[in-house]
Amino acid sequence: MRRAERLFRLVNEMRTRGVSRAGDLAEHFEVSVSTIYRDIAHLQASGLPIEGEAGVGYLLRPGFDLPNVTFTHDQVDALAVGLSFVESAGDPVLAAAAREARAKLQAGMPRPEERRLADAPYFNLQGRNRATPDVALLRRAIRERQIARFDYRDGDGNRTGRRVRPLAIWNLTDGWMFSGWCELRQDFRTFRFDRTANLAVTGERFVEDEATGLRAFMEREHCEARDR
């Protein structure tokens, strides 16, 4: 990690911790205690209102705000492309969150960058491939590590009830899909949202392990793609 990035993160960490011991900060950033002492001395010399001393602890006085974050032209373009996609193709909750995130970013940007983001000529016309509310429901299941239950119709029209530990959501040109560990098949499976019905989050929590977690799924997908 570059020093400039560490200093930025150090200020944020001190804002949330309250009184901070140099040893705890050193452990958090995986650097020596003497490095933390030098960083804090540098921040104090730069005018940051940090009180305290070595061996006692440090406190960043409340009310201090970091200056606006700046972005390069390419970084602004990356934000514009990503936000445009989510606003156009995301489920209603995610699309609204993207619009709110755009507003927050623009409010915190210097004026030239704010205008570049507002006027960026990048559009994503995904109206026919917009995520349904079920995608929002499954996002919650993934975030909270809860088993999802639903009825599924395969390509031949056969219907089965499934209980799945959801791991990932995909957006492809022909629709939205999700992958997870299927308790019925005792294996990883990928499902199309447009073939699911009665999707519900059960409230039953699961723990990812080495055999059934996201990393194992992605490693197998990578191996299968390499062997094709």
WORA-V637866 format. One record per backbone hydrogen bond with DSSP energy under -0.5 kcal/mol. NH is the residue of the N-H (numbers start at 1). CO is the residue of the C=O. E is the energy in kcal/mol with one decimal. If there is no record, write none. Layout:
[[NH;CO;E] [NH;CO;E]]
This chain:
[[6;2;-2.4] [7;3;-2.9] [8;4;-1.9] [9;5;-2.4] [10;6;-2.7] [11;7;-2.1] [12;8;-1.8] [13;9;-2.6] [14;10;-2.3] [15;11;-1.8] [16;12;-1.3] [17;13;-1.9] [18;14;-1.4] [20;58;-3.2] [25;21;-2.2] [26;22;-2.7] [27;23;-2.1] [28;24;-2.2] [29;25;-2.4] [30;26;-0.8] [31;26;-2.1] [36;32;-1.6] [37;33;-2.3] [38;34;-2.2] [39;35;-2.6] [40;36;-2.8] [41;37;-2.3] [42;38;-2.2] [43;39;-2.4] [44;40;-2.7] [45;41;-2.4] [46;42;-1.3] [47;44;-1.5] [48;43;-2.3] [50;48;-2.3] [51;49;-0.5] [51;59;-3.0] [53;57;-1.2] [56;53;-1.9] [57;53;-2.1] [58;20;-2.6] [59;51;-2.7] [61;49;-2.6] [61;59;-0.7] [64;61;-1.0] [76;72;-2.3] [77;73;-2.3] [78;74;-2.4] [79;75;-2.2] [80;76;-2.4] [81;77;-2.6] [82;78;-2.4] [83;79;-2.8] [84;80;-2.3] [85;81;-2.0] [86;82;-2.2] [87;83;-2.8] [88;84;-1.7] [89;85;-3.4] [90;86;-2.0] [95;91;-3.1] [96;92;-2.0] [97;93;-2.0] [98;94;-2.3] [99;95;-1.9] [100;96;-2.1] [101;97;-2.6] [102;98;-2.5] [103;99;-2.0] [104;100;-2.3] [105;101;-2.7] [106;102;-2.7] [107;103;-2.1] [108;104;-1.5] [109;105;-0.7] [109;106;-0.7] [114;110;-2.4] [115;111;-2.2] [116;112;-1.8] [117;113;-2.4] [118;114;-2.3] [119;115;-2.5] [120;117;-0.7] [122;120;-1.6] [126;124;-1.4] [129;126;-1.7] [130;127;-0.9] [131;89;-2.8] [135;132;-1.6] [136;132;-0.9] [137;133;-1.9] [138;134;-2.5] [139;135;-2.4] [140;136;-1.8] [141;137;-1.8] [142;138;-2.5] [143;139;-2.7] [144;140;-2.6] [145;141;-0.5] [145;142;-0.8] [146;141;-2.6] [147;204;-2.9] [148;164;-2.9] [149;200;-3.0] [150;162;-2.0] [151;197;-2.9] [152;160;-3.2] [153;195;-1.8] [154;152;-0.5] [154;158;-2.5] [157;154;-1.9] [160;152;-2.3] [162;150;-3.2] [164;148;-2.7] [165;181;-2.5] [166;146;-0.5] [166;164;-1.0] [167;179;-3.0] [168;179;-1.7] [170;177;-3.3] [172;170;-0.5] [172;175;-2.7] [175;172;-1.7] [177;170;-2.4] [178;191;-2.4] [179;168;-2.5] [180;189;-2.1] [181;165;-1.9] [182;180;-0.7] [182;187;-2.7] [183;163;-2.8] [183;181;-0.5] [186;182;-1.6] [187;182;-1.1] [189;180;-2.5] [191;178;-3.3] [193;176;-2.2] [195;192;-1.4] [196;193;-1.5] [197;151;-2.0] [200;149;-2.5] [202;147;-2.6] [202;200;-0.6] [205;203;-0.5] [206;145;-2.4] [213;209;-1.5] [217;213;-2.0] [218;214;-2.9] [219;215;-2.4] [220;216;-2.0] [221;217;-2.5] [222;218;-2.4] [223;219;-2.2] [224;220;-2.7] [225;221;-2.4] [226;222;-2.1] [227;223;-1.7] [228;224;-0.8]]
